[in-house]
Amino acid sequence: MCPQSWPSRLLSVPALAWVGRNLSYGMSLWHHPVVRLLSDLGVDGDWLLPAGVTAAVAAALVSYVLVERPLLRRDRFRRLRVRRPVVAAARSPVA
């Protein structure tokens, strides 16, 4: 894709880039259950797509804030923690 094309410029908007980096996985996980729930609740026709997109983005944002981000921070702190070397007990050679 050409860097000056309109799709490239659109996808390089910071808000959309953030959504692509942080919410795209959650949106792919949540879109089907959300659309199915909305359909079962009677949302149909012209309202299903906008309601489904809005609800899927909201569910992805909630799961990102409450699940993904804390787990990512936990892993980062685990890597940064200084580990003390394990000192093995000295054994005398068996004669």
C-alpha positions, 0 to 999 in steps of 0.5 A: 500500500502506498504511504500517501494513499487515503487508506494508509493515511486513515489507518495512521490516525493515532486513535485508529492505530491505538485501537488496532494495537490494543483493542483489535484482539478483544474486538475479534473475541467479543463481536460474535457473542455481542451480536448474537446477544443483541440479536436475541434481545430483538435488535435487528435491521438497521440498528444491529450493525451500529449497536453491535460495533458499539457494544463490541468496542465497549466490551473489548475496551473493558476486557483490555482495561480489566484483563489484558493490561494488568496481565501485561504489566504483571509480566513486565514487572516480572521481567524487570525484577532483579533476580538473586543468584542461587548459591548451591550448597558446597559439597565435599568430594566423596572419597 
